[in-house]
Amino acid sequence: MQIGISTASLFPRYTTEDALKKLPALGAGCAEVFLSSFYEYRPEFSKSFAEEVKPFPVNSVHANSVNFEGNFFNPSRRVRGDGMYWLDQILRSAQLLGAKYYTFHGFHRTGGGGGEDLGAITGYLGEAAWFAQNYGVTLCLENVFWCLYNRPGIFRELKERISCLQGVLDVKQARRSHYPLKAYIKDMSGSIAYVHLSDIDEKGNMCLPGEGLYDFEEIFKMLIGEGFAGNAIIEVYDGDFREESDLTRSVEYLKEIVYKIT
């Protein structure tokens, strides 16, 4: 298990490419590259720095889901086609960066959960997931409380219908959903490709792992108990820490826990 950092953690302090270049010096063993705009989705963008960052491993790419991911679930073939166009661009970028996974949110919910047509969703999501396989990239559905996977149980049902689908466990999103973290781990059991880690302090503010209330030794043990063998990626935001050295300290904290229990 490598401890990585998402380039989102350094946005907007640095551009995406400069953030990626800084991560090895911060102690990260891998990265998630958050492509934040249509400009960055294009493979020409990734090609401009891909050789420079090798051989530092890129675990996954992540897009700004509000831009186009909802298109995949539209009944109009033309609208879905726009989504496929941008997915093609991102998958080509993932290939250039050596990323094997794509972090996917899906459509955005405007109200509470429940009542969705999982049959229709399966068809739309499966089309995107199998398309990604053609590029050697696995589509990984993240448990985002305001998107498709907003509660435990959804992933298991979709996975039964889409065998290539994998999951991304996000600690902060589980907390915001008000469902137990353990319930998401069980729901994705055997299919968690990687995890996004953050912490929360006594005031309810998000912070770096090791600076808050979470017991990450317990979390890692739960994950390993369900067959997890992927990477753990720190994903916080610009206001959640002060100095870049804080990221290094958090990486080392997590590495110590992994060394202790594996």
Sequence and secondary structure as in RCSB ss.txt:
>XXXX:A:sequence
MQIGISTASLFPRYTTEDALKKLPALGAGCAEVFLSSFYEYRPEFSKSFAEEVKPFPVNSVHANSVNFEGNFFNP
SRRVRGDGMYWLDQILRSAQLLGAKYYTFHGFHRTGGGGGEDLGAITGYLGEAAWFAQNYGVTLCLENVFWCLYN
RPGIFRELKERISCLQGVLDVKQARRSHYPLKAYIKDMSGSIAYVHLSDIDEKGNMCLPGEGLYDFEEIFKMLIG
EGFAGNAIIEVYDGDFREESDLTRSVEYLKEIVYKIT
>XXXX:A:secstr
  EEEEGGGGTTTS HHHHHHHGGGGT S EEEEE SHHHHSHHHHHTTHHHHTTS EEEEEE GGGTGGGGG S
 HHHHHHHHHHHHHHHHHHHHHT  EEEE  SB SS S    HHHHHHHHHHHHHHHHTTT EEEEE  TTBS  
STTHHHHHHHH TT EEEEEHHHHHHHTS HHHHHHHTTT EEEEEE EE TTS EE TTSSS  HHHHHHHHHH
TT  SEEEE   GGG S HHHHHHHHHHHHHHHHHH 
